[in-house]
């Protein structure tokens, strides 16, 4: 009985793990990635070699917890992301990209609704941490690539704040926090106010920068240099361990707070 009960518990635990849909044209890669995901607590319930087949499965009623779509120099179907997002509003969409893939696809993926962008040379431990954040509702992207796009003007540096909009010192404090991926609770703690007051400030900031949600505001803040460590408490105070590692080689002496290894966290929901 004990052996049978233990086996049933293991099977039940496996079924409760997040189940995903994998899209990649290479069968061998799919098999390898399934094994990696299996070791870090995820399972692939369905797989296909192209996005069109995946969309047919979705239209047939498939509702995975997450979708993994790979982008390569020879196979970049970034256009499928927006369609998948429209069909699967509650599913986490994760892009796996070859390091040689056009960096502009990162920005296209973000705008299309991807929740994460993972480079294929990532280590399993970093992959596990990134997926945990994504499944918790965060958006995770490689900060080095974001900064390269910023240097090239690819993050929309010409998208300035609304004419006439002035930032108060408090607005600037909050923009620094948003650029570093802080939640409302973390921002409130950093600047010494309540979450309700913080939320009100963020709503005002969204209007000033012309952003529809805090993800857009955070991207705007990064593009304007608010992610730089200026010595403000919000940039140097206590924060989760995955935000304490900095990288100096992404810019001229600028420290950029990171999520696991080389990733940036952007929260997704309006001013929440």
Residue frames as qw, qx, qy, qz and C-alpha x, y, z in Angstrom:
[[0.000, 0.884, 0.467, 0.000, 0.00, 0.00, 0.00],
 [0.309, -0.789, 0.080, 0.525, 2.77, 2.40, 0.89],
 [0.382, -0.152, 0.587, 0.698, 4.54, 1.85, -2.42],
 [0.184, 0.571, 0.693, 0.400, 1.33, 2.25, -4.37],
 [0.143, -0.910, -0.336, 0.195, 0.37, 5.34, -2.39],
 [0.367, -0.612, 0.261, 0.650, 3.80, 6.88, -2.94],
 [0.337, 0.120, 0.672, 0.649, 3.61, 6.22, -6.67],
 [0.063, 0.766, 0.609, 0.194, 0.18, 7.82, -6.85],
 [0.252, -0.870, -0.125, 0.405, 1.44, 10.88, -4.97],
 [0.383, -0.353, 0.455, 0.722, 4.37, 11.27, -7.35],
 [0.231, 0.393, 0.713, 0.533, 2.04, 10.99, -10.35],
 [0.074, -0.872, -0.483, 0.040, -0.36, 13.51, -8.79],
 [0.331, -0.734, 0.085, 0.587, 2.49, 15.95, -8.09],
 [0.361, -0.063, 0.591, 0.719, 3.66, 15.63, -11.68],
 [0.128, 0.629, 0.679, 0.356, 0.20, 16.42, -13.00],
 [0.188, -0.898, -0.315, 0.241, 0.05, 19.56, -10.86],
 [0.445, -0.368, 0.251, 0.777, 3.21, 20.99, -12.40],
 [0.339, 0.678, -0.060, -0.649, 2.78, 23.78, -14.99],
 [0.681, 0.225, 0.654, 0.240, 2.07, 22.19, -18.35],
 [0.077, 0.680, -0.204, -0.700, 3.23, 23.86, -21.54],
 [0.774, 0.580, 0.254, 0.017, 3.11, 23.87, -25.31],
 [0.455, -0.523, 0.433, 0.576, 6.48, 23.82, -27.10],
 [0.643, 0.747, 0.149, -0.077, 6.95, 25.28, -30.59],
 [0.214, -0.697, 0.563, 0.388, 10.25, 24.61, -32.38],
 [0.743, 0.497, -0.282, -0.347, 11.09, 23.24, -35.85],
 [0.373, 0.465, -0.796, 0.106, 13.82, 20.90, -34.58],
 [0.855, -0.317, -0.328, -0.245, 12.61, 17.63, -33.03],
 [0.724, 0.017, -0.477, 0.498, 15.93, 16.95, -31.32],
 [0.068, 0.317, -0.295, 0.899, 15.91, 20.37, -29.67],
 [0.626, -0.410, -0.132, -0.651, 12.35, 19.85, -28.48],
 [0.876, -0.213, -0.428, 0.056, 13.31, 16.56, -26.85],
 [0.540, 0.126, -0.423, 0.717, 16.29, 18.13, -25.14],
 [0.159, -0.366, 0.151, -0.904, 14.34, 21.11, -23.85],
 [0.759, -0.389, -0.296, -0.431, 11.59, 18.85, -22.53],
 [0.801, -0.141, -0.469, 0.345, 14.17, 16.98, -20.47],
 [0.277, 0.214, -0.315, 0.882, 15.62, 20.22, -19.10],
 [0.422, -0.397, -0.044, -0.814, 12.17, 21.56, -18.18],
 [0.822, -0.302, -0.459, -0.149, 11.32, 18.25, -16.55],
 [0.654, -0.050, -0.491, 0.573, 14.31, 18.55, -14.21],
 [0.109, 0.085, -0.278, 0.951, 13.28, 22.03, -13.03],
 [0.184, 0.322, 0.701, -0.609, 9.62, 21.33, -12.36],
 [0.501, 0.441, -0.057, -0.743, 7.77, 21.83, -15.64],
 [0.531, 0.104, 0.823, 0.172, 6.31, 19.50, -18.22],
 [0.241, 0.271, -0.450, -0.816, 5.43, 19.76, -21.89],
 [0.597, 0.254, 0.659, -0.381, 1.95, 18.47, -22.68],
 [0.702, 0.623, 0.343, 0.036, 2.07, 19.15, -26.41],
 [0.331, -0.530, 0.400, 0.670, 4.62, 20.12, -29.02],
 [0.653, 0.685, 0.323, 0.003, 4.64, 21.22, -32.64],
 [0.647, -0.029, 0.258, 0.717, 7.14, 22.32, -35.24],
 [0.144, 0.295, 0.234, 0.915, 5.43, 25.58, -36.21],
 [0.150, 0.135, 0.417, -0.886, 3.15, 28.25, -34.79],
 [0.528, 0.009, -0.367, -0.766, 0.31, 27.59, -37.23],
 [0.591, -0.148, -0.790, -0.059, -0.13, 24.06, -35.88],
 [0.216, -0.162, -0.654, 0.707, -0.04, 25.45, -32.35],
 [0.307, 0.076, 0.058, -0.947, -2.75, 27.95, -33.20],
 [0.613, -0.091, -0.604, -0.502, -4.92, 25.15, -34.57],
 [0.476, -0.183, -0.802, 0.311, -4.48, 23.29, -31.28],
 [0.000, 0.149, 0.416, -0.897, -5.48, 26.42, -29.38],
 [0.476, 0.016, -0.255, -0.841, -8.54, 26.86, -31.58],
 [0.634, -0.115, -0.735, -0.212, -9.37, 23.24, -30.76],
 [0.668, -0.670, -0.178, -0.272, -9.51, 24.08, -27.06],
 [0.766, -0.026, -0.358, 0.534, -5.93, 23.58, -25.85],
 [0.214, -0.920, 0.030, -0.328, -5.19, 25.86, -22.89],
 [0.763, 0.055, -0.407, 0.499, -1.58, 25.36, -21.72],
 [0.467, -0.789, -0.193, 0.351, -0.19, 27.12, -18.65],
 [0.149, -0.757, 0.332, 0.542, 2.68, 28.41, -20.76],
 [0.810, 0.565, 0.131, 0.082, 3.89, 28.42, -24.36],
 [0.462, -0.569, 0.417, 0.537, 7.53, 28.28, -25.41],
 [0.671, 0.725, 0.149, 0.025, 8.24, 29.64, -28.89],
 [0.640, -0.366, 0.288, 0.611, 11.79, 29.62, -30.27],
 [0.405, 0.904, -0.022, -0.135, 13.22, 32.28, -32.57],
 [0.720, -0.240, 0.394, 0.519, 16.30, 31.59, -34.66],
 [0.009, -0.516, 0.366, 0.774, 18.07, 33.45, -37.48],
 [0.110, 0.040, -0.825, -0.553, 16.60, 30.93, -39.93],
 [0.316, -0.482, -0.790, -0.209, 13.22, 30.62, -38.23],
 [0.073, -0.124, -0.406, 0.903, 11.76, 33.76, -36.65],
 [0.195, -0.536, -0.698, -0.432, 7.97, 33.68, -36.34],
 [0.107, -0.119, -0.462, 0.872, 7.64, 36.67, -34.00],
 [0.374, -0.139, -0.270, -0.876, 4.33, 37.54, -35.64],
 [0.574, -0.290, -0.746, -0.171, 2.74, 34.51, -34.02],
 [0.261, -0.110, -0.645, 0.709, 3.23, 35.96, -30.54],
 [0.287, 0.028, 0.121, -0.950, 0.50, 38.57, -30.85],
 [0.651, -0.087, -0.521, -0.545, -1.92, 35.97, -32.22],
 [0.565, -0.145, -0.773, 0.250, -1.11, 33.56, -29.39],
 [0.073, -0.063, -0.481, 0.872, -1.53, 36.38, -26.88],
 [0.470, -0.044, -0.137, -0.871, -4.94, 37.22, -28.29],
 [0.735, -0.107, -0.584, -0.326, -6.07, 33.59, -28.17],
 [0.736, -0.277, -0.543, 0.296, -4.46, 32.82, -24.80],
 [0.080, -0.821, 0.092, -0.559, -4.77, 35.92, -22.60],
 [0.694, -0.657, 0.209, -0.210, -4.07, 33.97, -19.39],
 [0.959, 0.041, 0.018, 0.279, -1.20, 31.84, -20.71],
 [0.338, -0.790, 0.317, 0.400, 2.41, 32.83, -20.11],
 [0.776, 0.622, 0.017, 0.103, 4.22, 33.30, -23.43],
 [0.542, -0.669, 0.383, 0.335, 7.97, 32.67, -23.36],
 [0.665, 0.718, -0.203, -0.026, 10.34, 33.27, -26.26],
 [0.755, -0.392, 0.365, 0.377, 13.57, 31.28, -26.50],
 [0.492, 0.862, -0.094, -0.081, 16.01, 32.97, -28.86],
 [0.851, 0.136, -0.001, 0.507, 19.33, 32.07, -30.38],
 [0.389, -0.671, -0.008, 0.631, 22.06, 34.54, -29.38],
 [0.290, -0.071, 0.504, 0.810, 22.57, 35.28, -33.09],
 [0.136, 0.698, 0.687, 0.148, 18.92, 36.26, -33.55],
 [0.136, 0.562, 0.143, 0.803, 18.22, 39.85, -34.59],
 [0.186, -0.173, -0.600, 0.759, 18.08, 41.88, -31.30],
 [0.318, -0.065, -0.105, -0.940, 15.15, 43.87, -32.67],
 [0.564, -0.254, -0.722, -0.310, 13.03, 40.73, -32.21],
 [0.296, -0.234, -0.696, 0.611, 13.32, 41.29, -28.45],
 [0.165, 0.189, 0.173, -0.953, 11.46, 44.56, -28.72],
 [0.504, -0.028, -0.533, -0.679, 8.95, 43.09, -31.18],
 [0.487, -0.214, -0.843, 0.078, 8.34, 40.21, -28.77],
 [0.113, -0.239, -0.554, 0.790, 7.79, 42.58, -25.84],
 [0.315, 0.165, -0.056, -0.933, 5.33, 44.69, -27.80],
 [0.530, -0.041, -0.690, -0.491, 3.51, 41.61, -29.10],
 [0.735, -0.454, 0.022, -0.503, 2.82, 40.43, -25.56],
 [0.751, 0.121, -0.602, 0.244, 5.62, 38.00, -24.67],
 [0.634, -0.761, -0.024, -0.140, 6.10, 37.51, -20.94],
 [0.621, -0.610, 0.409, 0.273, 9.71, 36.46, -21.19],
 [0.654, 0.703, -0.278, -0.007, 12.65, 36.33, -23.56],
 [0.751, -0.508, 0.408, 0.111, 15.30, 33.70, -22.78],
 [0.355, 0.703, -0.576, -0.220, 18.57, 33.27, -24.67],
 [0.962, 0.066, -0.236, -0.125, 19.45, 29.70, -25.61],
 [0.566, 0.365, -0.577, 0.463, 22.86, 29.89, -23.92],
 [0.466, -0.619, 0.235, -0.587, 21.23, 30.39, -20.51],
 [0.157, 0.222, -0.917, 0.292, 22.27, 28.11, -17.65],
 [0.437, -0.396, -0.786, -0.186, 19.63, 25.76, -16.20],
 [0.315, -0.435, -0.579, 0.614, 19.72, 27.49, -12.79],
 [0.054, 0.237, -0.033, -0.969, 19.06, 30.89, -14.36],
 [0.335, -0.175, -0.682, -0.626, 16.37, 29.36, -16.56],
 [0.376, -0.444, -0.799, 0.153, 14.63, 27.96, -13.50],
 [0.164, -0.441, -0.370, 0.801, 14.67, 31.34, -11.71],
 [0.144, 0.120, -0.324, -0.927, 13.45, 33.18, -14.80],
 [0.374, -0.277, -0.773, -0.432, 10.58, 30.74, -15.38],
 [0.296, -0.466, -0.715, 0.428, 9.56, 31.01, -11.73],
 [0.011, -0.367, -0.129, 0.921, 9.27, 34.79, -12.07],
 [0.260, 0.008, -0.556, -0.790, 7.37, 34.51, -15.34],
 [0.387, -0.352, -0.837, -0.160, 4.89, 32.00, -13.91],
 [0.236, -0.491, -0.571, 0.614, 4.35, 34.35, -10.95],
 [0.200, 0.881, 0.425, -0.058, 3.23, 37.09, -13.33],
 [0.243, -0.733, 0.248, 0.584, 6.48, 38.96, -14.00],
 [0.727, 0.685, -0.004, 0.044, 7.92, 39.82, -17.38],
 [0.645, -0.560, 0.373, 0.362, 11.58, 38.85, -17.75],
 [0.674, 0.730, -0.003, 0.117, 13.93, 40.09, -20.46],
 [0.787, -0.046, -0.048, 0.613, 17.75, 40.20, -20.97],
 [0.156, -0.919, -0.108, 0.347, 18.92, 43.54, -19.66],
 [0.423, -0.384, 0.462, 0.678, 22.13, 43.56, -21.74],
 [0.283, 0.378, 0.694, 0.543, 20.08, 43.34, -24.94],
 [0.037, -0.889, -0.455, 0.037, 17.71, 46.04, -23.69],
 [0.305, -0.787, 0.108, 0.524, 20.63, 48.35, -23.03],
 [0.396, -0.084, 0.607, 0.684, 22.11, 47.65, -26.47],
 [0.159, 0.655, 0.652, 0.348, 18.76, 48.54, -28.01],
 [0.198, -0.909, -0.235, 0.281, 18.72, 51.68, -25.88],
 [0.397, -0.511, 0.345, 0.680, 22.18, 52.66, -27.13],
 [0.248, 0.126, 0.699, 0.658, 20.93, 52.18, -30.69],
 [0.327, 0.089, 0.003, -0.941, 17.71, 54.08, -30.06],
 [0.338, -0.104, -0.863, -0.362, 15.72, 50.87, -30.39],
 [0.147, -0.405, -0.810, 0.398, 13.66, 51.36, -27.26],
 [0.015, 0.797, 0.502, 0.335, 11.90, 54.36, -28.68],
 [0.432, -0.316, -0.254, 0.806, 14.09, 57.08, -27.20],
 [0.001, -0.201, -0.269, -0.942, 12.19, 59.59, -29.30],
 [0.415, -0.592, -0.624, -0.297, 9.00, 58.78, -27.42],
 [0.142, 0.228, -0.430, 0.862, 9.22, 61.67, -24.98],
 [0.006, -0.440, -0.741, 0.508, 6.86, 62.50, -22.19],
 [0.154, 0.794, 0.563, 0.169, 3.69, 64.40, -22.97],
 [0.275, 0.477, -0.008, 0.835, 4.47, 68.06, -23.80],
 [0.318, -0.628, 0.062, -0.708, 4.22, 70.20, -20.70],
 [0.865, -0.415, -0.277, -0.044, 4.42, 67.27, -18.31],
 [0.064, 0.721, -0.531, 0.440, 6.74, 68.07, -15.39],
 [0.785, -0.162, -0.582, 0.141, 8.20, 65.52, -13.05],
 [0.460, -0.815, 0.189, -0.298, 8.32, 66.24, -9.35],
 [0.009, 0.564, -0.801, 0.201, 11.22, 64.88, -7.27],
 [0.642, -0.065, 0.671, -0.364, 8.83, 62.18, -6.03],
 [0.826, 0.496, 0.015, -0.269, 7.93, 61.27, -9.64],
 [0.433, 0.677, -0.594, 0.040, 11.62, 60.85, -10.41],
 [0.331, -0.385, 0.802, -0.314, 12.09, 58.64, -7.35],
 [0.779, 0.177, 0.498, -0.338, 9.25, 56.39, -8.46],
 [0.715, 0.637, -0.224, -0.180, 10.52, 56.28, -12.05],
 [0.110, 0.605, -0.779, 0.123, 13.87, 55.04, -10.75],
 [0.526, -0.128, 0.766, -0.346, 12.05, 52.33, -8.85],
 [0.811, 0.433, 0.207, -0.335, 9.94, 51.35, -11.87],
 [0.508, 0.699, -0.493, -0.102, 13.09, 51.16, -13.99],
 [0.002, 0.443, -0.870, 0.219, 14.47, 48.66, -11.50],
 [0.515, -0.132, -0.802, -0.272, 11.36, 46.46, -11.47],
 [0.053, -0.024, 0.701, -0.711, 10.05, 47.41, -8.01],
 [0.199, -0.554, -0.791, -0.168, 6.52, 46.42, -6.96],
 [0.226, -0.771, -0.150, -0.576, 4.22, 49.01, -5.36],
 [0.762, -0.631, -0.131, 0.058, 5.04, 47.63, -1.91],
 [0.755, -0.083, 0.010, 0.651, 8.77, 47.91, -2.56],
 [0.224, 0.555, 0.135, 0.789, 8.40, 51.45, -3.90],
 [0.459, -0.790, -0.183, -0.362, 6.32, 52.51, -0.89],
 [0.813, -0.489, -0.069, 0.308, 8.98, 51.12, 1.45],
 [0.654, 0.157, 0.083, 0.735, 11.82, 52.76, -0.49],
 [0.106, 0.490, 0.109, 0.858, 10.29, 56.26, -0.52],
 [0.106, -0.136, -0.664, 0.727, 8.53, 56.08, 2.85],
 [0.464, 0.023, -0.027, -0.885, 4.87, 56.29, 1.88],
 [0.664, 0.107, 0.641, -0.369, 1.80, 54.05, 1.66],
 [0.364, 0.118, 0.824, 0.418, 0.95, 51.68, -1.19],
 [0.263, 0.778, 0.567, -0.068, -2.24, 53.65, -1.90],
 [0.004, -0.896, 0.113, 0.430, -0.26, 56.87, -2.28],
 [0.327, -0.363, 0.713, 0.503, 2.30, 55.09, -4.42],
 [0.396, 0.413, 0.790, 0.219, -0.44, 53.75, -6.69],
 [0.192, 0.908, 0.304, -0.216, -1.85, 57.25, -7.13],
 [0.152, -0.752, 0.402, 0.499, 1.60, 58.59, -8.04],
 [0.391, -0.084, 0.811, 0.426, 2.09, 55.83, -10.59],
 [0.371, 0.677, 0.635, 0.040, -1.24, 56.58, -12.26],
 [0.076, 0.940, -0.001, -0.333, -0.16, 60.19, -12.59],
 [0.285, -0.547, 0.628, 0.474, 3.20, 59.14, -14.03],
 [0.493, 0.272, 0.786, 0.256, 1.50, 56.88, -16.59],
 [0.303, 0.876, 0.369, -0.071, -0.40, 59.90, -17.87],
 [0.109, -0.885, 0.254, 0.374, 2.71, 62.08, -17.95],
 [0.271, -0.415, 0.751, 0.436, 4.77, 59.64, -19.99],
 [0.632, 0.328, -0.294, -0.638, 1.85, 58.58, -22.18],
 [0.129, 0.197, -0.972, -0.004, 2.05, 54.95, -21.04],
 [0.685, -0.246, -0.402, -0.555, -0.88, 52.54, -20.93],
 [0.889, -0.415, -0.194, -0.017, 0.60, 50.43, -18.12],
 [0.467, -0.812, 0.329, 0.118, 3.57, 50.22, -15.81],
 [0.820, 0.025, 0.405, 0.404, 5.51, 47.97, -18.22],
 [0.459, 0.724, 0.215, 0.468, 5.52, 50.75, -20.79],
 [0.227, -0.954, 0.102, -0.165, 6.39, 53.29, -18.09],
 [0.745, -0.510, 0.353, 0.243, 9.28, 51.12, -16.90],
 [0.738, 0.302, 0.353, 0.490, 10.59, 50.71, -20.45],
 [0.189, 0.898, 0.103, 0.383, 10.33, 54.48, -20.93],
 [0.483, -0.853, 0.196, -0.007, 12.16, 55.06, -17.63],
 [0.812, -0.206, 0.368, 0.404, 14.98, 52.71, -18.66],
 [0.585, 0.559, 0.303, 0.503, 15.28, 54.47, -22.02],
 [0.006, -0.926, -0.005, -0.377, 15.64, 57.81, -20.21],
 [0.417, 0.457, -0.570, 0.540, 18.37, 56.61, -17.89],
 [0.566, -0.581, 0.180, -0.556, 16.35, 56.20, -14.69],
 [0.968, -0.144, -0.202, 0.027, 17.80, 52.72, -14.21],
 [0.492, 0.503, -0.444, 0.554, 21.21, 54.21, -13.47],
 [0.642, -0.510, -0.463, 0.336, 22.29, 53.88, -9.84],
 [0.127, 0.755, -0.033, 0.642, 22.35, 57.45, -8.52],
 [0.243, 0.146, -0.657, 0.698, 22.77, 56.64, -4.86],
 [0.538, -0.316, -0.012, -0.781, 19.09, 57.14, -4.08],
 [0.471, -0.212, 0.756, -0.401, 17.74, 54.78, -1.39],
 [0.846, 0.314, 0.191, -0.386, 15.51, 53.19, -4.00],
 [0.699, 0.586, -0.409, -0.028, 18.61, 52.24, -5.93],
 [0.319, 0.480, -0.730, 0.368, 20.77, 51.14, -3.03],
 [0.553, -0.360, 0.448, -0.603, 18.43, 49.93, -0.29],
 [0.425, -0.097, 0.890, -0.133, 17.30, 46.45, 0.68],
 [0.683, 0.335, -0.226, -0.608, 15.83, 44.39, -2.12],
 [0.975, 0.006, 0.189, -0.113, 15.38, 40.78, -3.14],
 [0.610, -0.436, 0.527, 0.399, 18.60, 38.86, -3.79],
 [0.626, 0.360, 0.554, 0.415, 17.89, 38.58, -7.50],
 [0.223, 0.938, 0.172, 0.203, 17.96, 42.39, -7.76],
 [0.471, -0.826, 0.186, 0.247, 21.30, 42.87, -6.03],
 [0.696, -0.076, 0.436, 0.566, 23.62, 41.79, -8.79],
 [0.243, 0.874, -0.009, -0.421, 24.78, 44.61, -11.03],
 [0.778, 0.267, 0.348, 0.449, 26.49, 44.71, -14.37],
 [0.156, -0.772, 0.098, 0.609, 28.94, 47.48, -15.27],
 [0.322, -0.181, 0.658, 0.656, 29.82, 46.38, -18.78],
 [0.306, 0.627, 0.699, 0.154, 26.38, 47.20, -20.27],
 [0.138, 0.948, 0.173, 0.229, 27.15, 50.91, -20.22],
 [0.435, 0.541, -0.338, 0.635, 29.89, 53.37, -19.47],
 [0.152, 0.170, -0.635, 0.738, 30.28, 52.87, -15.74],
 [0.574, -0.240, 0.004, -0.783, 26.52, 52.55, -15.19],
 [0.116, -0.048, 0.958, -0.259, 25.29, 49.88, -12.79],
 [0.572, -0.077, -0.395, -0.715, 22.13, 48.16, -13.98],
 [0.532, -0.181, 0.687, -0.460, 20.10, 46.16, -11.42],
 [0.417, 0.178, -0.791, -0.411, 19.40, 42.65, -12.67],
 [0.888, -0.168, 0.145, -0.403, 16.97, 39.83, -12.08],
 [0.880, -0.215, 0.400, 0.144, 18.44, 36.26, -12.24],
 [0.657, -0.004, 0.410, 0.633, 21.74, 36.49, -14.08],
 [0.158, -0.106, 0.274, 0.943, 21.22, 38.88, -16.98],
 [0.052, -0.551, -0.748, -0.366, 17.50, 39.64, -16.89],
 [0.104, -0.113, 0.182, -0.971, 15.33, 42.65, -16.22],
 [0.000, -0.455, -0.870, 0.190, 11.98, 42.42, -14.43],
 [0.194, -0.114, -0.161, -0.961, 9.02, 44.46, -15.59],
 [0.252, 0.316, 0.800, -0.444, 5.69, 44.20, -13.78],
 [0.109, 0.224, 0.753, 0.609, 2.68, 44.03, -16.06],
 [0.077, -0.651, -0.751, -0.084, -0.60, 45.21, -14.64],
 [0.045, -0.882, -0.277, -0.379, -1.59, 48.84, -15.07],
 [0.030, -0.715, 0.385, -0.583, -0.71, 50.75, -11.92],
 [0.882, -0.427, -0.118, -0.158, -1.14, 47.69, -9.70]]
